[in-house]
Amino acid sequence: MGINGPIALLGVFFVPGAVIALLLLFRHRNYCRRQETIRAAIEKGADPSFIATLDPPTDRRLPGLVWLLAGLAIIPGLWAVAGWKIALFGLVPAAIGLAYVIAWRLGKDTGDRDNVAA
């Protein structure tokens, strides 16, 4: 088997596991920092209603366009290599992207609702 077997196993299992662990670690650190900020602000007497302004609104437009265009680019590539039956798998990321774009379009805020005259 030689030395290449254990190196290949490390590359296949350890590297993706380490990437996932690092992503989870950084997400947890950001969460802890956010909680410390909120706790410190409340201890100083700040109004807790500011918590909603800490998170920026989610914009689904960019990931939606990336998924949509990636799916549309996969279709002709797979069609040229493997035929149209396999190329239909490109519709999966295209549909995910389309769902993101539709969710962005439907969830778009059209204006300030507090200042609307009744």
N, C-alpha and C positions, 0 to 999 in steps of 0.2 A: 504494500500500500504506500509506503514511503511517507515523506513529509507533506505531500500535497493533500492527502486525505484530511488530516486534522485542520489544516489551514482553510480548506474549502468548507469544512463544517463550521469553523469559527466565522467565516465570511457569510455563510448562509444564515446562521442562527444568532450569533452574537451581535453583529453590526446592526441589523434591523431592531433587535431588542434594545440595544444601547440608544439608538435614535429615538425610539418610543419612550424609553425611560427619561431621556433628556427633555423631550417635549413635555412630558407629564411633570417633571421637576420644575421647569420654568413656568408652567401654568400654575402650579401650586405656589411658587414664590410670588407671582403676581397677585394671586388671590390673597395671600397672607399680607402683602403690602397694602392692598386695598382695604382689608379689614382693619389694619392698624391705623390707616388714615381716617377711616370712619370713626373708630373708637376714640382717637385723639380729638377729632372735631367735636364729637358729642360731649366728651369730658370738658372741653373748653366752653361749652354752652351753645354750640351751633344748632340750628334748626335741622332736624333729621330729614327734612324734605329735599335737601341738596343731594341726597344719595342717587336720585334718579338722573341727575345731571352728570354724574361721574362716568357713566357708560355712554360712549358715543352711539348714535343710532346705527343699526346694522345696514349696510348697503349691499344688497344682493346683486347689484348690476354687474360688477366686475367678475365675481366667480361664475355668474350665469353666462356671461359672454365667453369666458374662457372654456367652460364646459361645452357650450353650444358650438363654438368654432372648432374645438378639438374633435368633437364628434363628427362634425361636417368634414373635417380634414381626414379623419380615419376612414370614412366611407370610400372615397375613391382609391385610397392606398390599399385597403384590403380587397377592393374589387379588382384592382390590377394584379394582385398577387394570388388571391384565392377564389375569386368569383363573387357573384352578387349575393349568394346565400350567406357567406361569411361576412360580407361587407355590411349586412344589416345589423351586425353587432355595434357598428358605429352609431346607430340610432339611440343606443342606451345613454351614452354621455350627452348626445344632442338633446335627448328628452329631459335629462337632469338639468342641463343648462336652460332649456326652455321653461322648465318649472321655476327655476331661480328668477328668470327675467319676469315671468308672470307674477310671481310673489312680490318682486320689487315694484312692479307697476301697480298692483292692487294695493300694496301697503304704503304707497307714496302719500305723504301728508300734503294736502292741498293748501293749507294756510293755517293761521292762528285761530283756533276755535274759541279762545277766551274773549276775543274782541268782536265776536259776531253779534250783531244787534238782533234781539229777539222780536 
